[in-house]
Amino acid sequence: MKAPSIARSTALNFLDGAVTLAGALVVSVILARKLGRDGFGIYALTMSVVMFILLFARLGISSTVRRYVAELHGKNDLELAGAVLGRAMRFGLVSGLLATASLLALSEPLALFFHRPELRLDLVIGAAMLLPMVVVGILRAVSTGLQHYGNVLRLSLITSPLWVAGCAFAVWQGAGVPGVLLVTLAIEAINVVGFGIWSVRYVGIRWRAPLPAELRSRVQRYNLALGLLILLNAVVWERSEILFLGRFQGVAQVSFYAVPFALTERVVELLPGAILGVLLPGLSYARGAADSGRFTAVLSDALRYLAMLTLPICLFGIPLAPAVIRLLYGAQFDGAVIVLQILLVSVVFGVLGQASRSALLGLERQGWLLKTGSVAAVASVGLDFALIPRWGAVGAAVANTIVQAAWALAIFVPLWSGVSRLAKEAVLKAALLAVALTCLLGLILAIGFTAAIAVGSGVLVSAVYALVLVRLRLVDLRPGVART
């Protein structure tokens, strides 16, 4: 059986990320400009609570499905993959219903906790979103585990424009945050139908089919460790700072953090995320096929290209941050500029951490992730308590960056010796080039251009960066060529 192409998977995943990013960016701009800082802060706080509870509801189930569907695909055993899916759906439906009931019960206490009575209705609608979101995560994992990224892209091309149009209509009709949440709920229902049809077609949902004892034991151990790891990730990598801001600061500070957090998150999903999204399935496929050479090559190539994509995002973005915020969101969000600049530093460590986590999970070495993650989570909570009450969104960004950097470096240490020399040299050259071009960009911006011209200068410098990478042969655009 021919191995799925990492290059093709990455390209399709990039296109899917581009569609999703465009939709999310347009919606965020619409909400920020039409609802203002306070309205956007309410929306961000609501979604942060929903996403935080969703992490508990998923319990690592969808990631486990993706991991083992990919491995069983490598072994050409899709019937057994259907049994893995059936088991996951049983657990997912139960956990999704429990999460929905929990948020319904907590909606009023949480509204009082955040000193925002109007949150109650928003959280009730958010509770209704939890079950379909859990199911979508599991069913989507089948398509990504099989590396059928074309299907994911096709569905995004339908749902993203619908989501943007629906959110715009809701806001302009005065439905506010509740209207936007109802539109999101409808989109999740469409996703359930689409991914459900493909899952049944490709592997089937074998609701009660037993797993072989050895595989069942592996799946249980992996799922348990991953569930704990995802809870730690929720504290370190996700939006936990927004919950602290909602309690200790006003919704304006929530907005000043949520806007740059969403920008950095979406850009990472689009560019480095195109590689990160296919890394774990690709590594798991290589392991399932017992191809250690492919495993090493995929990891080295991924780290090399991730660095080349991430470094300009971070370095070029820092001087461009004021122009980007002013151009997209207006002067009322100027307080988000320094937060964005700090979070751009965390992007490098965030991408390194996600890549390292995928490699360790592909090797089923969850233990080191859990040990280091436990320390990182405790440190994150401590820094949030120490910095957020006094420094608001800036304190949240500093806390986020410090902890992400420490954890990313800790989990990368065991993988360092497995990265090829050529990949390490390429990363160093790309870093030196990015630093030099950042200095040039800073000089250009110091002249004092308008926001639009400043952003255009950033695009031009990025093009120069890409051209020099090709000229230095750090990137080879010829098909079928891989350098590790």
C-alpha positions in Angstrom: 0.0 0.0 0.0 1.4 3.4 -1.0 2.2 5.7 1.9 0.2 8.9 1.9 2.2 11.9 0.7 3.2 14.2 3.5 3.7 17.1 0.9 0.2 16.6 -0.5 -1.4 16.3 3.0 0.4 19.4 4.1 -0.8 21.4 1.1 -4.4 20.3 1.6 -4.2 21.0 5.3 -2.7 24.4 4.6 -5.7 25.2 2.3 -8.1 24.1 4.9 -6.3 26.3 7.4 -6.4 29.2 5.1 -10.2 28.9 4.6 -10.7 28.6 8.4 -8.4 31.4 9.2 -10.1 33.7 6.7 -13.5 33.0 8.2 -12.3 33.4 11.8 -10.5 36.6 11.0 -13.5 38.2 9.3 -15.8 37.2 12.1 -13.4 38.5 14.8 -13.2 41.9 12.9 -17.0 42.1 12.5 -17.5 41.3 16.2 -14.8 43.7 17.4 -16.0 46.6 15.3 -19.8 46.1 15.8 -19.8 44.9 19.4 -16.9 47.0 20.7 -14.3 46.0 23.3 -16.9 45.0 25.9 -19.1 43.0 23.6 -16.1 41.2 22.1 -14.8 40.5 25.6 -18.1 38.8 26.5 -17.9 36.6 23.4 -14.3 35.7 24.1 -15.1 34.9 27.7 -18.0 32.7 26.7 -16.1 30.8 24.1 -13.2 30.3 26.5 -15.4 28.7 29.1 -17.0 26.5 26.4 -13.6 25.5 25.0 -12.2 24.8 28.4 -15.1 22.4 29.3 -14.9 20.9 25.8 -11.3 19.8 26.6 -12.7 17.9 29.6 -15.5 16.4 27.5 -13.2 15.2 24.8 -10.9 13.5 27.3 -8.4 12.9 24.5 -10.8 10.7 22.6 -10.6 12.4 19.2 -6.8 12.5 19.3 -6.7 8.8 20.3 -8.9 8.0 17.3 -6.7 10.0 15.0 -3.5 8.3 16.3 -4.8 4.7 16.0 -6.8 5.1 12.8 -3.6 6.3 11.2 -1.6 3.3 12.6 -4.3 0.8 11.5 -4.4 2.5 8.1 -0.6 1.8 7.9 -1.4 -1.8 8.7 -4.3 -1.9 6.2 -6.8 -2.9 8.8 -9.7 -0.5 8.5 -12.2 -2.9 9.9 -10.4 -2.7 13.3 -10.3 1.1 12.8 -14.1 1.0 12.7 -14.1 -0.8 16.1 -11.8 1.9 17.5 -14.3 4.5 16.2 -17.3 2.7 17.7 -15.6 2.6 21.1 -14.8 6.3 20.9 -18.3 7.3 19.9 -19.8 5.5 22.9 -17.5 7.3 25.3 -17.8 10.6 23.4 -21.6 10.7 23.6 -21.6 10.0 27.3 -18.9 12.6 28.0 -20.6 15.2 25.7 -23.9 14.8 27.5 -22.3 15.1 30.9 -20.4 18.3 29.8 -23.7 19.8 28.5 -25.5 19.1 31.7 -22.6 20.5 33.8 -22.4 23.8 31.9 -26.1 24.2 32.1 -26.0 23.8 35.8 -23.0 26.1 36.1 -24.2 28.8 33.8 -25.6 31.0 36.5 -22.8 30.5 39.1 -20.2 31.3 36.4 -22.1 34.5 35.4 -21.9 35.6 39.0 -18.3 34.5 39.3 -17.3 36.7 36.3 -19.6 39.6 37.5 -21.5 39.4 34.2 -25.2 38.4 34.6 -25.7 38.6 30.8 -23.3 35.6 30.5 -25.9 33.2 31.6 -27.8 33.0 28.3 -24.6 32.8 26.4 -23.4 29.9 28.5 -26.7 28.1 28.1 -26.3 28.3 24.3 -22.6 27.3 24.7 -23.7 24.2 26.6 -25.9 23.1 23.7 -22.8 23.4 21.5 -20.7 20.9 23.5 -22.2 17.6 22.4 -22.0 18.2 18.7 -18.5 19.6 19.1 -17.4 16.4 20.8 -18.9 14.3 18.1 -17.4 16.4 15.3 -14.0 16.1 16.9 -14.2 12.3 16.9 -15.6 12.0 13.3 -13.1 14.6 12.0 -10.3 12.5 13.5 -11.2 9.6 11.2 -10.6 11.7 8.1 -7.4 13.3 9.4 -6.2 9.9 10.7 -6.7 8.4 7.2 -5.1 11.6 5.9 -8.1 12.4 3.7 -7.5 16.2 4.0 -9.3 16.8 0.8 -12.6 15.9 2.5 -11.8 18.3 5.4 -11.1 21.1 2.9 -14.3 20.5 1.0 -16.4 20.7 4.1 -14.6 23.9 5.2 -15.3 25.5 1.9 -19.0 25.1 2.7 -19.2 25.8 6.4 -16.7 28.7 6.7 -18.6 31.0 4.3 -21.9 30.0 5.9 -20.5 30.8 9.4 -19.2 34.2 8.3 -22.5 35.1 6.6 -24.6 33.9 9.5 -22.5 35.7 12.2 -22.6 39.0 10.1 -26.4 38.7 9.7 -26.9 38.0 13.5 -24.8 41.0 14.5 -26.4 43.4 12.0 -29.8 42.2 13.2 -28.9 43.1 16.7 -28.8 39.4 18.0 -25.4 40.1 19.6 -23.4 37.3 21.1 -26.3 34.9 21.6 -27.1 35.1 17.8 -23.5 34.4 16.9 -23.4 31.4 19.2 -26.6 30.0 17.7 -25.1 30.3 14.2 -22.0 28.4 15.4 -24.3 25.7 16.8 -25.9 25.3 13.4 -22.6 25.0 11.7 -21.5 22.3 14.1 -24.6 20.3 13.2 -23.6 20.5 9.5 -20.1 19.3 10.4 -21.6 16.3 12.2 -23.5 15.2 9.1 -20.6 15.7 6.7 -17.9 14.0 8.8 -20.4 11.3 9.9 -21.1 10.3 6.2 -17.4 10.0 5.5 -16.6 8.0 8.6 -19.3 5.5 7.9 -18.1 5.2 4.3 -14.4 4.7 5.0 -14.3 2.6 8.2 -17.8 2.2 9.5 -18.9 2.7 13.1 -18.7 -0.7 14.8 -20.5 0.3 18.0 -20.0 -2.9 19.9 -17.1 -4.7 18.2 -14.4 -5.7 20.7 -10.8 -4.7 20.4 -8.0 -7.3 20.7 -6.7 -7.3 24.2 -3.2 -5.9 23.3 -4.7 -3.1 21.2 -7.4 -2.3 23.8 -4.7 -2.0 26.5 -2.6 0.3 24.3 -5.6 2.4 23.4 -6.6 2.7 27.1 -3.2 3.7 28.3 -2.7 6.2 25.5 -6.2 7.7 25.9 -5.7 8.0 29.7 -2.3 9.7 29.4 -3.5 11.9 26.5 -6.6 13.0 28.5 -4.4 14.1 31.4 -2.0 15.7 28.9 -4.8 17.7 27.3 -5.9 19.0 30.7 -2.4 20.2 31.2 -2.3 21.7 27.8 -5.5 23.6 28.6 -3.6 25.4 31.4 -0.3 26.0 29.5 -1.2 26.2 25.8 -4.8 27.2 25.7 -6.9 30.2 26.9 -6.7 29.7 30.7 -5.4 33.2 31.1 -8.8 34.6 29.8 -10.6 32.9 32.7 -8.3 34.7 35.1 -8.7 38.0 33.3 -12.5 37.5 33.4 -12.4 37.2 37.1 -9.7 39.7 38.1 -10.0 42.3 35.3 -12.7 43.9 33.2 -13.9 42.6 29.8 -11.8 45.2 28.0 -8.7 43.4 29.3 -10.2 40.2 28.1 -10.5 41.7 24.7 -6.9 43.0 24.7 -5.7 39.5 25.3 -8.3 37.6 23.2 -7.7 39.5 20.0 -3.9 38.9 19.8 -4.2 35.4 21.2 -6.7 34.6 18.4 -4.4 36.2 15.8 -1.3 34.3 16.8 -3.3 31.1 17.2 -4.9 31.4 13.7 -1.6 32.3 12.0 0.0 29.3 13.6 -2.8 27.0 12.5 -2.5 28.3 8.9 1.3 28.1 8.3 3.1 25.9 10.8 -0.2 24.3 11.5 -0.4 22.9 8.0 2.6 20.7 8.9 1.7 20.2 12.6 -1.7 18.9 11.6 -0.3 16.0 9.5 2.8 15.3 11.6 1.2 12.9 14.2 -0.7 10.9 11.6 2.4 10.7 9.4 4.6 9.6 12.2 2.0 7.1 13.4 1.7 5.7 9.9 5.5 5.3 9.7 5.5 3.4 13.0 2.5 1.2 12.0 4.4 0.3 8.8 7.6 -0.3 10.9 9.6 2.2 8.9 12.0 3.9 11.3 13.9 5.6 8.5 10.7 7.3 7.4 9.9 8.3 11.0 13.3 10.1 11.3 13.0 11.7 7.9 9.5 13.0 8.6 10.5 14.5 11.9 13.6 16.2 10.7 11.9 17.6 7.6 9.0 18.8 9.7 11.2 20.6 12.3 13.2 22.3 9.5 10.2 23.7 7.7 8.4 24.6 10.9 11.4 26.7 11.9 11.5 28.4 8.5 7.8 29.3 8.7 7.6 30.2 12.3 10.7 32.5 12.6 9.4 35.2 10.2 5.9 35.1 11.8 7.5 35.9 15.2 10.2 38.3 14.2 8.5 40.2 11.4 5.3 40.4 13.4 6.8 42.2 16.3 7.5 45.5 14.5 4.3 45.1 12.4 2.0 44.6 15.4 0.8 48.2 15.8 -0.1 48.5 12.1 -1.9 45.1 12.1 -4.0 45.9 15.2 -4.9 49.4 14.0 -5.7 48.2 10.4 -8.0 45.3 11.5 -9.6 46.4 14.8 -9.2 50.2 15.0 -7.7 52.5 17.7 -10.0 51.2 20.4 -7.8 48.0 20.5 -4.4 49.8 20.8 -4.0 48.2 24.2 -3.7 44.9 22.5 -0.5 45.8 20.6 2.1 45.0 23.3 0.2 41.8 24.2 0.5 40.7 20.5 4.2 41.5 20.5 4.7 39.3 23.6 2.6 36.5 22.3 4.5 36.5 19.0 7.6 35.4 21.0 5.6 32.5 22.4 4.7 31.4 18.9 8.2 29.9 18.3 8.0 27.9 21.5 4.4 26.9 20.9 5.2 25.4 17.5 8.3 23.6 18.9 6.3 22.2 21.7 3.5 21.0 19.5 6.0 19.3 17.1 7.8 17.7 20.0 4.6 16.5 21.5 3.5 14.9 18.2 6.8 13.1 18.0 6.7 11.8 21.5 3.1 10.7 21.1 3.9 9.0 17.9 6.5 7.0 19.8 4.0 6.5 22.7 6.3 8.2 25.1 3.6 10.0 27.0 5.3 9.7 30.4 7.8 12.5 29.8 5.0 14.8 28.6 3.0 14.2 31.7 5.8 14.7 34.1 7.0 18.0 32.5 3.4 19.1 31.8 2.4 18.8 35.5 5.3 21.1 36.5 4.4 23.5 33.7 0.7 23.6 34.7 1.5 24.5 38.3 3.9 27.2 37.2 1.3 28.6 34.8 -1.4 28.9 37.5 1.1 30.5 39.9 2.2 33.1 37.3 -1.4 33.8 36.4 -2.2 34.6 40.0 1.0 36.6 40.4 0.8 38.7 37.2 -2.8 39.0 36.0 -4.4 40.8 38.9 -1.8 43.6 38.7 -0.8 43.7 35.0 -4.0 42.5 33.2 -3.6 41.3 29.6 0.2 42.1 29.6 0.7 39.9 32.7 -1.3 37.1 31.0 0.9 37.3 27.9 4.1 37.2 29.9 2.9 34.2 32.0 1.8 32.4 28.9 5.2 33.0 27.1 7.4 32.0 30.0 5.6 28.7 30.7 5.3 27.7 27.0 9.0 28.3 26.5 10.0 26.2 29.5 7.8 23.3 28.6 8.7 23.3 24.9 12.4 23.2 25.6 11.9 20.4 28.2 10.1 18.1 25.9 12.3 18.7 22.9 15.5 17.6 24.8 14.9 13.8 24.2 14.4 14.4 20.5 17.4 16.6 19.8 19.8 13.7 18.9 17.2 12.3 16.5 17.2 15.5 14.3 19.6 15.4 11.3 22.6 17.6 11.1 21.4 19.1 7.8 18.1 20.1 9.4 19.9 21.8 12.3 22.1 23.7 9.9 19.2 24.8 7.8 17.3 26.1 10.9 20.4 28.2 12.0 20.7 29.8 8.5 17.0 30.6 8.4 17.2 32.2 11.8 20.1 34.4 10.9 18.3 35.5 7.7 15.1 36.2 9.6 16.9 38.3 12.2 18.7 40.4 9.4 15.5 41.0 7.6 13.7 42.0 10.8 16.3 44.7 11.4 15.7 45.9 7.8 11.9 45.9 8.3 12.3 47.8 11.6 14.3 50.5 9.8 11.7 50.8 7.1 8.9 51.1 9.6 10.8 53.7 11.6 10.2 56.2 8.8 6.5 56.3 9.8 4.3 54.9 7.1 0.5 54.4 7.3 -0.8 51.1 8.6 -1.6 49.7 5.2 1.9 50.6 3.8 3.5 49.1 6.8 1.7 45.8 6.4 2.6 45.9 2.7 6.3 46.3 3.6 6.0 43.2 5.8 4.6 41.2 2.9 7.5 42.4 0.7 10.1 41.4 3.3 8.4 38.0 3.7 8.7 37.5 -0.1 12.4 38.4 0.0 12.8 35.9 2.9 11.2 33.1 0.9 13.3 34.0 -2.2 16.5 33.9 -0.3 15.6 30.5 1.3 15.2 29.1 -2.2 18.4 30.7 -3.5 20.3 29.3 -0.5 18.8 25.9 -1.4 17.3 25.6 2.1 14.0 25.0 0.4 13.8 22.7 -2.7 10.7 23.3 -4.7 11.3 20.4 -7.1 8.6 17.6 -6.6 9.7 14.5 -4.9 12.8 16.0 -3.4 13.3 15.8 0.3 16.2 17.0 2.4 16.9 15.8 5.9 
